[in-house]
Amino acid sequence: MKSESLRQRAPVRWLTVTAVFMAMNIALSSFGMPVPGGRLYLNDIVICTAAILLDPLCAFAVGGIGAFLGDMFFYPAPMFVSLVTHGLQAAVISLCAHALPQKRFSGAVLGVTLGAIIMVVGYSLGRAFLYSTPEYAILKLPFQILQATVGAVCGIVICFPCRIAKIWDRWCQSCSI
């Protein structure tokens, strides 16, 4: 059973889990770890993890709307860039992770790889448009690549070696009809 069945079998649980992941995304987008030359935001870890576990609609809500709200509360300039970029990133990861249930790990790896590319390209184009200077986008490119890589790797590690995906599947199956 996948998260699509959770939406049908236990809509309150489905909505609650989506809201919890969205709140985690908002919280982690509120602060960044200082790194030389910029800041590293850890909300991509939540986005990748949620997208691997949840269906594409939930994944978009967690990634796109969660990042949008986090930016709106703390740094509103790129909030629409975050909505589109993180929403698309999360939806693609979810679609890939759920495409072949028997090869979920491979799909998730493909998904987070494509998601990382979407995030880096989306934010680079968004920054170039938003701040009207491609130089600023290029200056921030290493931080975007680092954030996407950390999010992708941590999301995979949390879901598979830490076995959260198996726990999630069992929890979804335990929902009453």
PyMOL commands that set and color helices and strands:
alter all, ss='L'
color gray80, all
select helices_A, chain A and resi 3-9+11-28+43-53+56-74+79-99+101-130+134-159+164-173
alter helices_A, ss='H'
color red, helices_A
select strands_A, chain A and resi 33-35+38-40
alter strands_A, ss='S'
color yellow, strands_A
deselect
rebuild
show_as cartoon
